[in-house]
Amino acid sequence: MLPVPLRRSGNPLHLRVRVWRGRVGLGLVASLSVLAGMTDAIGFLATGDFVSFMSGNTTRMAVAIGEGDMSMAIRLVFAVLAFIAGNALGVLLGRLSGRRALPLLLVIAGLLCTAALLPFDTRVPALLAAILAMGMLNAAVEQVNGLPVGLTYVTGALSRFGRGLGRWMLGERHSGWRVQLVPWTGMLLGAVMGALLEAHFGLKAMLFSAGFATVLGLLSLKIPRRWQRDYMPR
């Protein structure tokens, strides 16, 4: 049942659609966060570098510069640039495909397959392919019913949750802050799965990430196009 204040503010049918659009969107956010966490854990354990956690890579890059380890610093510079490029390409592909998730997720799956199948002695290209994919993933969902969400990083989500908790403790009853735990929980569960897969398959565990991205892309066909356009960057 919808809260009474919502019934008074608009058409009940419109509000029911909004509720379901939000639920489906959060389900998609959770699933994509699982994919991000899985891929990040596999990439980190297999190569020693983060695939989606650019705050960590930036700190490591700064430390490498301070210690004079220019080889690592240069590698991490390329990692950050690949993530930026992935975000840009994700927006471009999303626009060109009419803001549909399937083409984007299929390209992501292809990049993850490339990362998994490259020889291990070329792990830097594999790392960059996976980072490019994770950058693109952020274009799959940017907001749900006006609430900003992040898929491959959770610092912002935890910050928004903490600030919302503080306002709640002060007696303010704004909605939305609780859902910020959805991407954090998804990434946590995905990272656990990724760690288990990497222990058995090494970098080839990225094939599981690629398969999961493909499945999510096919499932996205069940989401109304109008909702997908609302989720993805404008």
C-alpha positions as CSV (number, residue, x, y, z in Angstrom):
1,M,0.0,0.0,0.0
2,L,1.3,3.5,-0.9
3,P,1.7,6.0,1.9
4,V,-1.2,8.3,2.4
5,P,0.8,11.5,1.5
6,L,1.6,10.0,-1.9
7,R,-2.0,9.3,-2.6
8,R,-2.9,12.9,-2.1
9,S,-0.1,14.2,-4.3
10,G,-1.0,12.7,-7.7
11,N,-2.6,10.0,-9.8
12,P,-2.6,6.6,-7.9
13,L,-1.8,4.8,-11.2
14,H,1.1,7.1,-11.9
15,L,2.4,6.6,-8.4
16,R,2.2,2.8,-8.7
17,V,4.2,2.9,-11.9
18,R,6.8,5.1,-10.2
19,V,7.0,2.6,-7.3
20,W,7.5,-0.3,-9.7
21,R,10.0,1.6,-11.8
22,G,11.9,2.3,-8.6
23,R,11.9,-1.4,-7.5
24,V,13.0,-2.6,-10.9
25,G,15.7,0.0,-11.1
26,L,17.0,-0.9,-7.7
27,G,17.0,-4.6,-8.7
28,L,19.1,-3.7,-11.7
29,V,21.4,-1.6,-9.6
30,A,21.9,-4.5,-7.2
31,S,22.7,-6.9,-10.0
32,L,25.1,-4.6,-11.8
33,S,26.8,-3.9,-8.5
34,V,27.3,-7.6,-8.0
35,L,28.9,-7.7,-11.5
36,A,31.2,-4.7,-10.5
37,G,32.2,-6.3,-7.2
38,M,32.9,-9.7,-8.8
39,T,35.0,-8.2,-11.6
40,D,36.9,-5.9,-9.2
41,A,37.8,-8.8,-6.9
42,I,38.9,-11.0,-9.7
43,G,41.0,-8.2,-11.3
44,F,42.6,-7.2,-8.0
45,L,43.5,-10.8,-7.0
46,A,44.8,-11.7,-10.4
47,T,46.8,-8.6,-11.3
48,G,47.3,-6.7,-8.0
49,D,45.4,-3.6,-9.3
50,F,41.9,-2.4,-8.8
51,V,39.5,-2.7,-11.7
52,S,36.8,-0.3,-10.6
53,F,38.1,1.3,-7.4
54,M,39.9,4.4,-8.8
55,S,40.2,6.1,-5.4
56,G,42.5,3.2,-4.4
57,N,44.4,3.3,-7.6
58,T,44.9,7.0,-7.3
59,T,46.3,6.6,-3.8
60,R,48.6,3.8,-4.9
61,M,49.7,5.9,-7.9
62,A,50.6,8.8,-5.5
63,V,52.5,6.4,-3.2
64,A,54.4,4.9,-6.2
65,I,55.4,8.4,-7.4
66,G,56.5,9.3,-3.8
67,E,58.6,6.1,-3.7
68,G,60.0,6.6,-7.2
69,D,58.4,3.5,-8.6
70,M,57.6,5.0,-12.0
71,S,56.7,1.7,-13.6
72,M,53.8,1.2,-11.2
73,A,52.8,4.9,-11.4
74,I,52.6,4.9,-15.2
75,R,50.5,1.7,-15.1
76,L,48.1,3.2,-12.7
77,V,47.9,6.5,-14.7
78,F,46.8,4.3,-17.7
79,A,44.3,2.5,-15.4
80,V,42.7,5.8,-14.3
81,L,42.6,7.1,-17.9
82,A,41.0,3.8,-19.1
83,F,38.3,4.2,-16.4
84,I,37.6,7.8,-17.6
85,A,37.5,6.6,-21.2
86,G,35.1,3.8,-20.3
87,N,32.7,6.2,-18.7
88,A,32.8,8.5,-21.7
89,L,32.3,5.6,-24.2
90,G,29.5,4.2,-22.1
91,V,27.5,7.5,-22.4
92,L,28.2,7.6,-26.1
93,L,27.1,4.0,-26.7
94,G,24.1,4.5,-24.5
95,R,23.0,7.5,-26.6
96,L,23.7,5.8,-29.9
97,S,21.7,2.8,-28.9
98,G,18.7,4.8,-27.8
99,R,19.5,4.4,-24.1
100,R,19.1,0.7,-24.1
101,A,21.1,-1.4,-21.7
102,L,21.5,-4.5,-23.9
103,P,24.1,-3.1,-26.4
104,L,26.1,-1.6,-23.6
105,L,26.2,-4.8,-21.6
106,L,27.1,-6.9,-24.6
107,V,30.1,-4.7,-25.3
108,I,31.1,-4.9,-21.6
109,A,30.8,-8.7,-21.8
110,G,33.1,-8.7,-24.9
111,L,35.7,-6.6,-23.1
112,L,35.6,-8.9,-20.1
113,C,36.0,-12.0,-22.4
114,T,39.0,-10.2,-23.9
115,A,40.5,-9.7,-20.5
116,A,39.9,-13.3,-19.5
117,L,41.4,-14.8,-22.7
118,L,44.5,-12.7,-23.1
119,P,47.7,-14.5,-22.1
120,F,48.6,-14.0,-18.5
121,D,52.0,-12.4,-19.4
122,T,50.0,-9.6,-21.0
123,R,48.1,-8.9,-17.8
124,V,48.3,-5.1,-18.3
125,P,46.2,-5.1,-21.5
126,A,43.8,-7.5,-19.7
127,L,43.6,-5.1,-16.8
128,L,42.9,-2.1,-19.0
129,A,40.2,-4.0,-20.9
130,A,38.4,-4.9,-17.6
131,I,38.8,-1.3,-16.4
132,L,37.3,0.1,-19.6
133,A,34.4,-2.3,-19.2
134,M,33.8,-1.2,-15.6
135,G,33.9,2.5,-16.7
136,M,31.3,1.7,-19.3
137,L,29.1,-0.1,-16.7
138,N,28.4,3.2,-14.9
139,A,26.4,4.3,-17.9
140,A,23.9,1.4,-17.5
141,V,22.2,3.1,-14.5
142,E,22.8,6.7,-13.4
143,Q,19.7,7.4,-11.3
144,V,16.5,5.7,-10.1
145,N,13.5,7.9,-9.6
146,G,15.7,10.9,-9.2
147,L,18.1,9.2,-6.7
148,P,21.7,9.1,-7.8
149,V,23.4,5.7,-7.7
150,G,26.9,4.5,-8.3
151,L,27.6,1.0,-9.6
152,T,31.4,0.5,-9.5
153,Y,32.2,2.6,-6.4
154,V,30.4,2.8,-3.1
155,T,32.1,5.6,-1.2
156,G,29.5,8.0,-2.4
157,A,26.7,5.6,-1.5
158,L,28.0,5.1,2.0
159,S,28.5,8.9,2.4
160,R,24.9,9.6,1.3
161,F,23.6,6.8,3.6
162,G,25.6,8.2,6.5
163,R,24.3,11.8,5.9
164,G,20.8,10.5,5.6
165,L,21.2,8.6,8.9
166,G,22.4,11.8,10.6
167,R,19.3,13.7,9.3
168,W,17.0,10.9,10.4
169,M,18.6,11.0,13.9
170,L,17.7,14.8,13.9
171,G,14.1,14.0,13.2
172,E,14.1,14.6,9.5
173,R,12.1,12.0,7.5
174,H,13.4,12.4,4.0
175,S,13.2,9.2,1.9
176,G,15.8,7.6,-0.3
177,W,18.9,7.4,1.8
178,R,18.3,3.8,2.9
179,V,18.5,2.6,-0.7
180,Q,22.1,3.7,-0.9
181,L,23.0,0.4,0.8
182,V,21.8,-1.5,-2.2
183,P,24.9,-0.9,-4.4
184,W,27.2,-1.4,-1.4
185,T,25.5,-4.8,-0.5
186,G,25.6,-5.8,-4.2
187,M,29.3,-5.0,-4.5
188,L,30.1,-6.8,-1.3
189,L,28.4,-10.0,-2.3
190,G,29.9,-9.8,-5.8
191,A,33.4,-9.4,-4.4
192,V,33.0,-12.5,-2.3
193,M,31.9,-14.4,-5.4
194,G,34.7,-13.0,-7.4
195,A,37.3,-14.0,-4.8
196,L,36.0,-17.6,-4.8
197,L,36.0,-17.7,-8.6
198,E,39.5,-16.3,-8.9
199,A,40.9,-18.8,-6.4
200,H,39.8,-21.6,-8.8
201,F,40.2,-20.0,-12.3
202,G,42.6,-17.1,-12.0
203,L,42.1,-14.3,-14.5
204,K,39.9,-16.6,-16.6
205,A,37.2,-16.1,-13.9
206,M,36.4,-12.9,-15.9
207,L,34.5,-15.2,-18.2
208,F,31.9,-15.6,-15.4
209,S,31.7,-11.8,-15.2
210,A,31.2,-11.7,-19.0
211,G,28.5,-14.3,-18.8
212,F,26.7,-12.5,-16.0
213,A,26.9,-9.2,-18.0
214,T,25.3,-11.0,-21.0
215,V,22.5,-12.5,-18.8
216,L,21.8,-9.1,-17.3
217,G,21.7,-7.6,-20.8
218,L,19.1,-10.2,-22.0
219,L,17.0,-9.6,-18.8
220,S,17.0,-5.9,-19.5
221,L,14.9,-6.6,-22.5
222,K,12.0,-7.2,-20.0
223,I,12.4,-3.6,-18.7
224,P,10.2,-1.1,-20.4
225,R,12.2,1.2,-22.7
226,R,10.8,4.3,-21.1
227,W,12.1,3.1,-17.7
228,Q,15.5,2.3,-19.2
229,R,15.8,5.8,-20.6
230,D,15.0,7.2,-17.2
231,Y,17.8,5.1,-15.6
232,M,20.5,5.8,-18.1
233,P,22.5,9.1,-18.5
234,R,20.7,11.8,-20.5
